[in-house]
């Protein structure tokens, strides 16, 4: 295959580095719905105005603390259910046994349901229990021709994560604590369900023997799970204490690429096919379980469907050796567009950048395990609504423990050439679309 030489000028490289530093210097950490997030959105808007035909800020609201606040609610429910189960020992010969067993099961079921809906489905299941706040998406449009035929979106997010305390202080132990905590949660639900069913059927015969068996199981589960469950209560700090992450890699790296792409397209508008509209979007509240992206897709779904939209999302571009295109996101069981992934691979080949296809989290055994708890990206909001999408990522597993969702996520963590290579891929994507057109 013949390659196309795409040169990223030193000026554009410096621009990407500078805009990351500028947003960090002027805004600082930018947790979802914070004043700092809003200020960064304004900076991004001002930059897009220089390169786009139209720039719009689309406000929305959400309940940002629900995204991780569900953890404390679920853990509290589980700990109370364990307590009630052990109290059953005092009521083995009365109907209180069945009542307490039912409440134990109910609390555990509630804990699992909240975890499943909030984290594994990214639904706003208990969001109304948390304070509603304002956020915003910034949308820049670059048009080519009068008759719109297709929409191509390049996106990222401008908010930064709440600091993950367990990752900050436990490093590799973070995964162990999460797996043990969630494992105990689901295992205790199954155990309490079986105990309730058996107790209901043998209540009038000999419940003591059955309870003693399950008592031993519960005790061992609590011994194994007590420390992880308690630690999970401190997953993030309350209020402003959690707003510590500069978010250079996650995700100003993507914002820098999007803004640089706008600069490139202003000089090379000929690579945009006739009838295509390029949208450069910076989403808010991605770290609040993709609320900005979900709001955008919900608002624009009809036109995204009508004009065969494709979304090339970018998230955490840190290492040029780890650039990959996500074909699925294990946590939310989201499958991305095979067509978009293949186009991205061809774009990378066109501009001679080495990449790979991998599920979010990575392809190795350890990465696949971590991927089950890695959460999602803004592309999931599109793919779940049947809009073609994929995410470009570039995280080195060996290095991410040093900075991911921590106060050490600073510009120096971005390896030289990583931003430039992903920018080349985005340009290559449009070059190939022009050839096809």
C-alpha positions as a printed NumPy array, in Angstrom:
array([[  0.   ,   0.   ,   0.   ],
       [  1.266,   3.472,  -0.882],
       [  1.471,   5.876,   2.015],
       [  0.481,   9.511,   2.069],
       [  2.903,  11.808,   3.818],
       [  0.998,  13.968,   6.283],
       [  3.229,  16.502,   7.953],
       [  2.226,  17.939,  11.289],
       [  4.047,  21.233,  11.54 ],
       [  6.101,  22.18 ,  14.56 ],
       [  3.667,  25.038,  15.004],
       [  0.703,  22.662,  15.293],
       [  2.622,  20.32 ,  17.598],
       [  3.467,  23.24 ,  19.849],
       [ -0.139,  24.4  ,  19.671],
       [ -1.384,  21.049,  21.009],
       [  1.076,  21.089,  23.879],
       [  0.36 ,  24.72 ,  24.653],
       [ -3.432,  24.427,  24.679],
       [ -3.245,  21.532,  27.149],
       [ -1.021,  23.569,  29.442],
       [ -3.164,  26.684,  29.001],
       [ -6.379,  24.934,  30.041],
       [ -4.67 ,  23.379,  33.049],
       [ -3.097,  26.679,  34.079],
       [ -6.279,  28.717,  33.657],
       [ -8.85 ,  26.163,  34.828],
       [ -7.079,  23.554,  36.918],
       [ -8.893,  20.276,  37.671],
       [-12.321,  20.197,  35.992],
       [-14.628,  17.652,  37.589],
       [-18.064,  17.326,  35.928],
       [-20.386,  20.32 ,  36.333],
       [-17.741,  22.395,  38.097],
       [-17.051,  26.081,  37.319],
       [-13.638,  24.941,  36.078],
       [-15.287,  22.609,  33.553],
       [-17.427,  25.491,  32.277],
       [-14.363,  27.738,  31.988],
       [-12.501,  25.123,  29.935],
       [-15.525,  24.833,  27.642],
       [-15.35 ,  28.573,  27.006],
       [-11.647,  28.35 ,  26.12 ],
       [-12.394,  25.506,  23.701],
       [-15.238,  27.486,  22.155],
       [-12.931,  30.472,  21.616],
       [-10.426,  28.231,  19.826],
       [-13.065,  26.577,  17.645],
       [-14.426,  29.967,  16.586],
       [-11.103,  30.562,  14.818],
       [-11.477,  27.506,  12.59 ],
       [-15.146,  26.516,  12.297],
       [-18.066,  27.942,  10.325],
       [-20.298,  27.775,  13.38 ],
       [-19.742,  27.083,  17.071],
       [-22.511,  26.333,  19.54 ],
       [-22.438,  25.669,  23.273],
       [-25.241,  23.276,  24.168],
       [-26.045,  23.391,  27.904],
       [-27.564,  20.45 ,  29.746],
       [-27.925,  19.276,  33.311],
       [-27.257,  16.022,  35.084],
       [-26.53 ,  14.573,  38.519],
       [-22.723,  14.199,  38.364],
       [-22.118,  12.666,  41.782],
       [-24.416,   9.728,  41.041],
       [-21.737,   8.322,  38.732],
       [-19.616,   7.209,  41.689],
       [-21.989,   7.955,  44.54 ],
       [-23.809,   4.698,  43.845],
       [-20.835,   2.846,  45.351],
       [-21.492,   4.055,  48.896],
       [-25.206,   3.307,  48.63 ],
       [-24.605,  -0.241,  47.395],
       [-21.897,  -0.962,  49.966],
       [-24.033,   0.417,  52.791],
       [-26.953,  -1.776,  51.705],
       [-24.708,  -4.86 ,  51.621],
       [-23.211,  -4.191,  55.059],
       [-26.687,  -3.73 ,  56.559],
       [-27.849,  -6.953,  54.894],
       [-24.918,  -8.86 ,  56.461],
       [-25.835,  -7.41 ,  59.85 ],
       [-29.471,  -8.466,  59.537],
       [-28.44 , -11.942,  58.426],
       [-26.35 , -12.457,  61.559],
       [-29.267, -11.221,  63.689],
       [-31.368, -14.087,  62.356],
       [-29.529, -16.328,  64.85 ],
       [-31.666, -14.768,  67.575],
       [-34.945, -15.654,  65.847],
       [-34.481, -19.158,  64.411],
       [-37.741, -20.475,  65.843],
       [-40.003, -17.588,  64.835],
       [-41.369, -15.957,  61.722],
       [-38.792, -13.204,  62.202],
       [-36.382, -15.598,  60.467],
       [-38.309, -15.318,  57.195],
       [-38.819, -11.58 ,  57.568],
       [-35.13 , -10.886,  58.214],
       [-34.108, -13.28 ,  55.442],
       [-36.412, -11.41 ,  53.061],
       [-35.052,  -8.008,  54.066],
       [-31.487,  -9.329,  53.755],
       [-32.219, -10.53 ,  50.235],
       [-34.026,  -7.308,  49.349],
       [-31.149,  -5.088,  50.439],
       [-28.611,  -7.198,  48.572],
       [-30.786,  -7.231,  45.452],
       [-31.07 ,  -3.442,  45.656],
       [-27.282,  -3.112,  45.938],
       [-26.746,  -5.321,  42.893],
       [-29.488,  -3.577,  40.898],
       [-27.976,  -0.155,  41.58 ],
       [-24.499,  -1.355,  40.562],
       [-25.87 ,  -3.022,  37.434],
       [-27.946,  -0.082,  36.239],
       [-25.58 ,   2.738,  37.167],
       [-22.175,   1.215,  36.351],
       [-22.726,  -1.668,  33.98 ],
       [-25.509,   0.04 ,  31.976],
       [-24.678,   3.734,  32.587],
       [-28.359,   4.432,  33.208],
       [-29.593,   7.251,  35.42 ],
       [-31.173,   4.823,  37.867],
       [-30.597,   6.612,  41.187],
       [-29.398,   9.934,  39.783],
       [-32.328,  11.943,  41.186],
       [-31.027,  11.161,  44.691],
       [-28.092,  13.472,  43.947],
       [-27.959,  17.195,  43.277],
       [-28.652,  18.348,  39.734],
       [-26.011,  20.611,  38.175],
       [-25.225,  22.313,  34.863],
       [-22.744,  21.203,  32.232],
       [-22.183,  21.869,  28.537],
       [-21.13 ,  20.425,  25.181],
       [-19.167,  22.56 ,  22.714],
       [-19.878,  21.869,  19.048],
       [-17.919,  23.3  ,  16.116],
       [-19.196,  22.766,  12.574],
       [-17.18 ,  22.876,   9.362],
       [-19.33 ,  22.651,   6.248],
       [-18.515,  21.653,   2.684],
       [-21.231,  22.523,   0.189],
       [-24.875,  23.385,   0.607],
       [-26.475,  19.953,   0.384],
       [-25.664,  17.966,   3.515],
       [-25.095,  14.273,   2.819],
       [-23.054,  12.998,   5.755],
       [-21.858,  14.012,   9.228],
       [-18.437,  13.044,  10.559],
       [-17.818,  13.737,  14.259],
       [-14.436,  13.966,  15.963],
       [-14.935,  14.151,  19.705],
       [-13.405,  14.13 ,  23.161],
       [-14.298,  15.529,  26.573],
       [-13.068,  18.523,  28.52 ],
       [-13.978,  17.511,  32.077],
       [-11.487,  15.626,  34.216],
       [-12.07 ,  12.743,  36.594],
       [-12.603,  12.817,  40.314],
       [ -9.463,  11.398,  41.888],
       [ -9.682,   7.632,  42.437],
       [ -8.222,   7.393,  45.931],
       [ -7.746,   3.635,  45.808],
       [ -5.759,   3.865,  42.587],
       [ -3.766,   6.794,  43.915],
       [ -2.659,   4.98 ,  47.076],
       [ -2.974,   1.252,  46.286],
       [ -1.779,   1.23 ,  42.658],
       [ -2.097,  -2.387,  41.411],
       [ -4.086,  -3.228,  44.539],
       [ -6.878,  -1.068,  43.075],
       [ -7.968,  -3.847,  40.719],
       [ -7.86 ,  -6.464,  43.488],
       [-10.015,  -4.36 ,  45.811],
       [-12.548,  -3.644,  43.048],
       [-12.784,  -7.259,  41.946],
       [-13.112,  -8.533,  45.513],
       [-15.673,  -5.88 ,  46.408],
       [-17.873,  -6.516,  43.383],
       [-17.319, -10.261,  43.685],
       [-18.565, -10.29 ,  47.278],
       [-21.517,  -8.119,  46.263],
       [-22.763, -10.534,  43.602],
       [-21.823, -13.672,  45.563],
       [-23.653, -12.455,  48.663],
       [-26.734, -11.744,  46.571],
       [-26.686, -15.31 ,  45.234],
       [-26.094, -16.726,  48.736],
       [-28.885, -14.706,  50.341],
       [-31.249, -15.688,  47.53 ],
       [-30.56 , -19.399,  48.015],
       [-30.866, -19.06 ,  51.786],
       [-34.235, -17.307,  51.49 ],
       [-35.601, -19.954,  49.124],
       [-34.429, -22.882,  51.268],
       [-35.595, -21.24 ,  54.506],
       [-39.058, -20.704,  53.061],
       [-39.443, -24.397,  52.259],
       [-37.956, -25.898,  55.449],
       [-39.044, -23.28 ,  57.966],
       [-41.379, -25.672,  59.806],
       [-38.837, -28.507,  59.975],
       [-35.235, -27.744,  60.963],
       [-33.995, -24.241,  60.023],
       [-31.116, -24.294,  62.528],
       [-28.937, -26.712,  60.534],
       [-29.427, -24.759,  57.303],
       [-28.764, -21.422,  58.991],
       [-25.539, -22.683,  60.554],
       [-24.276, -23.734,  57.125],
       [-25.072, -20.348,  55.616],
       [-23.784, -18.578,  58.72 ],
       [-20.34 , -20.076,  58.055],
       [-20.499, -19.021,  54.396],
       [-21.559, -15.49 ,  55.315],
       [-18.854, -15.191,  57.94 ],
       [-16.119, -16.202,  55.511],
       [-17.468, -13.837,  52.863],
       [-17.444, -11.002,  55.352],
       [-13.917, -11.868,  56.518],
       [-12.687, -11.866,  52.911],
       [-14.742,  -8.914,  51.776],
       [-14.752,  -6.608,  54.794],
       [-11.58 ,  -4.718,  53.94 ],
       [-12.406,  -4.281,  50.204],
       [-15.973,  -3.218,  51.013],
       [-14.846,  -0.651,  53.584],
       [-12.111,   0.651,  51.286],
       [-14.67 ,   1.141,  48.5  ],
       [-16.488,   3.596,  50.755],
       [-13.469,   5.861,  50.243],
       [-13.298,   5.379,  46.457],
       [-13.548,   9.143,  45.965],
       [-13.497,  12.034,  48.41 ],
       [-16.528,  14.238,  49.05 ],
       [-17.079,  17.634,  47.448],
       [-14.187,  19.7  ,  46.153],
       [-11.68 ,  17.374,  47.827],
       [-12.113,  15.028,  44.841],
       [-11.34 ,  17.741,  42.293],
       [ -7.598,  17.138,  42.039],
       [ -7.013,  15.69 ,  38.56 ],
       [ -5.482,  18.025,  35.928],
       [ -6.601,  15.626,  33.19 ],
       [ -3.814,  16.202,  30.667],
       [ -3.979,  12.672,  29.266],
       [ -7.619,  12.127,  30.19 ],
       [ -8.737,  13.98 ,  28.243],
       [ -7.123,  17.221,  27.165],
       [ -4.966,  15.093,  24.874],
       [ -8.06 ,  14.473,  22.73 ],
       [ -9.206,  18.09 ,  22.939],
       [ -5.81 ,  19.26 ,  21.696],
       [ -6.081,  16.91 ,  18.702],
       [ -9.605,  18.09 ,  17.88 ],
       [ -8.579,  21.735,  18.008],
       [ -5.481,  21.036,  15.913],
       [ -7.653,  19.174,  13.401],
       [ -9.756,  22.307,  13.06 ],
       [ -6.611,  24.317,  12.357],
       [ -5.508,  21.782,   9.735],
       [ -8.895,  21.707,   8.004],
       [ -8.981,  25.483,   7.796],
       [ -5.813,  25.284,   5.677],
       [ -6.756,  22.083,   3.816],
       [-10.495,  22.252,   3.341],
       [-10.118,  20.322,   0.089],
       [ -9.881,  17.026,   1.994],
       [-13.465,  17.421,   3.206],
       [-15.764,  15.662,   0.705],
       [-18.525,  17.694,  -0.903],
       [-21.687,  17.54 ,   1.17 ],
       [-19.894,  16.448,   4.354],
       [-20.145,  18.327,   7.626],
       [-17.322,  17.893,  10.09 ],
       [-18.286,  18.36 ,  13.713],
       [-15.602,  18.921,  16.303],
       [-17.225,  18.229,  19.665],
       [-15.977,  18.557,  23.205],
       [-18.356,  16.84 ,  25.605],
       [-18.915,  17.798,  29.215],
       [-19.464,  15.395,  32.097],
       [-17.938,  12.353,  30.441],
       [-16.599,  11.351,  33.826],
       [-20.2  ,  11.404,  35.075],
       [-20.89 ,   8.289,  32.981],
       [-21.01 ,   9.999,  29.574],
       [-23.91 ,  12.293,  30.403],
       [-22.825,  14.948,  27.892],
       [-22.551,  12.49 ,  25.024],
       [-25.848,  10.837,  25.921],
       [-27.559,  14.247,  25.994],
       [-26.059,  15.157,  22.618],
       [-27.145,  11.937,  20.925],
       [-30.619,  12.177,  22.418],
       [-31.008,  15.753,  21.171],
       [-29.607,  15.165,  17.674],
       [-30.581,  11.539,  17.042],
       [-32.879,  12.238,  14.087],
       [-30.272,  14.159,  12.089],
       [-27.492,  11.747,  13.067],
       [-29.571,   8.911,  11.64 ],
       [-30.685,  10.878,   8.577],
       [-27.173,  11.893,   7.564],
       [-25.444,   8.578,   8.319],
       [-23.271,  10.075,  11.058],
       [-20.009,   8.491,  12.142],
       [-18.254,   9.362,  15.396],
       [-14.504,   9.078,  15.856],
       [-14.097,   9.639,  19.563],
       [-10.726,  10.06 ,  21.26 ],
       [ -9.882,   9.339,  24.863],
       [ -6.607,   9.312,  26.771],
       [ -3.927,   9.624,  24.075],
       [ -0.709,   9.049,  25.983],
       [  1.56 ,   6.589,  24.148],
       [  2.143,   6.325,  20.402],
       [  3.002,   2.642,  20.873],
       [ -0.413,   1.922,  22.388],
       [ -2.764,   3.534,  19.871],
       [ -5.794,   1.317,  19.353],
       [ -9.294,   1.441,  17.949],
       [-11.973,   0.117,  20.275],
       [-14.308,  -2.452,  18.804],
       [-16.135,  -3.   ,  22.089],
       [-16.357,  -1.745,  25.661],
       [-16.656,  -4.7  ,  28.078],
       [-18.055,  -2.856,  31.103],
       [-21.223,  -1.71 ,  29.346],
       [-21.17 ,  -4.535,  26.784],
       [-21.129,  -1.974,  23.968],
       [-20.122,  -3.143,  20.493],
       [-18.763,  -0.444,  18.213],
       [-19.124,  -0.123,  14.461],
       [-17.04 ,  -2.616,  12.513],
       [-17.21 ,  -0.241,   9.553],
       [-15.742,   2.694,  11.487],
       [-13.017,   0.518,  13.019],
       [-12.028,  -0.741,   9.567],
       [-11.978,   2.814,   8.228],
       [ -9.725,   3.856,  11.089],
       [ -7.366,   0.979,  10.359],
       [ -7.204,   2.015,   6.711],
       [ -6.617,   5.617,   7.751],
       [ -3.714,   4.547,   9.975],
       [ -2.249,   2.542,   7.095],
       [ -2.704,   5.499,   4.765],
       [ -0.616,   7.785,   6.984],
       [  1.78 ,   5.019,   8.065],
       [  0.927,   4.925,  11.779],
       [  1.133,   1.63 ,  13.63 ],
       [ -2.102,   0.775,  15.447],
       [ -4.224,  -2.152,  16.564],
       [ -7.828,  -3.113,  17.2  ],
       [ -8.665,  -3.937,  20.817],
       [-11.529,  -3.882,  23.247],
       [-11.413,  -1.016,  25.7  ],
       [ -8.861,  -1.86 ,  28.365],
       [ -6.579,  -3.795,  26.016],
       [ -6.024,  -7.211,  24.539],
       [ -3.77 ,  -9.031,  27.009],
       [ -5.177, -11.283,  29.732],
       [ -4.588,  -8.725,  32.491],
       [ -5.931,  -5.922,  30.316],
       [ -9.099,  -7.899,  29.586],
       [ -9.71 ,  -8.383,  33.298],
       [ -9.126,  -4.679,  33.937],
       [-11.358,  -3.878,  30.963],
       [-14.363,  -5.345,  32.761],
       [-14.104,  -2.45 ,  35.223],
       [-12.682,   0.212,  32.927],
       [-15.95 ,   2.014,  32.347],
       [-16.855,   3.506,  28.982],
       [-16.133,   6.277,  26.516],
       [-18.334,   8.826,  24.786],
       [-18.49 ,   6.569,  21.73 ],
       [-20.737,   4.237,  23.724],
       [-23.488,   6.869,  23.764],
       [-23.481,   6.763,  19.957],
       [-23.142,   3.012,  19.506],
       [-25.931,   2.295,  21.989],
       [-28.21 ,   4.413,  19.781],
       [-27.049,   2.592,  16.637],
       [-24.953,   5.534,  15.42 ],
       [-21.669,   4.264,  13.984],
       [-18.757,   5.028,  16.309],
       [-15.454,   3.936,  17.78 ],
       [-12.899,   5.386,  20.191],
       [ -9.201,   5.919,  19.569],
       [ -7.225,   5.314,  22.755],
       [ -3.538,   5.359,  23.525],
       [ -2.857,   4.251,  27.083],
       [  0.166,   2.247,  28.149],
       [ -0.966,  -0.255,  30.789],
       [  2.47 ,  -0.224,  32.371],
       [  2.375,   3.539,  32.881],
       [ -1.277,   4.363,  33.458],
       [ -1.104,   3.384,  37.131],
       [  1.222,   6.341,  37.609],
       [ -1.319,   8.97 ,  36.575],
       [ -4.746,   7.65 ,  35.537],
       [ -7.485,   9.534,  37.442],
       [ -4.861,  10.948,  39.788],
       [ -3.339,  14.358,  40.455],
       [ -0.271,  13.226,  38.511],
       [ -2.164,  13.31 ,  35.172],
       [  0.004,  16.168,  33.939],
       [  1.273,  17.117,  30.44 ],
       [  4.634,  15.41 ,  30.927],
       [  2.832,  12.056,  30.922],
       [  2.028,  12.431,  27.211],
       [  4.778,  10.813,  25.167],
       [  6.303,  12.69 ,  22.27 ],
       [  4.604,  11.971,  18.969],
       [  1.408,  10.456,  20.408],
       [ -0.819,  13.445,  19.679],
       [  0.699,  13.94 ,  16.243],
       [  0.095,  10.314,  15.223],
       [ -3.567,  10.374,  16.217],
       [ -4.023,  13.714,  14.441],
       [ -2.545,  12.086,  11.324],
       [ -5.067,   9.247,  11.615],
       [ -7.958,  11.72 ,  11.759],
       [ -6.6  ,  13.498,   8.683],
       [ -6.083,  10.159,   6.933],
       [ -9.686,   9.233,   7.694],
       [-10.925,  12.314,   5.831],
       [ -8.462,  11.837,   2.977],
       [ -9.842,   8.339,   2.418],
       [-13.405,   9.66 ,   2.561],
       [-12.477,  12.185,  -0.129],
       [-11.118,   9.44 ,  -2.357],
       [-14.249,   7.377,  -1.851],
       [-16.448,  10.347,  -2.59 ]])
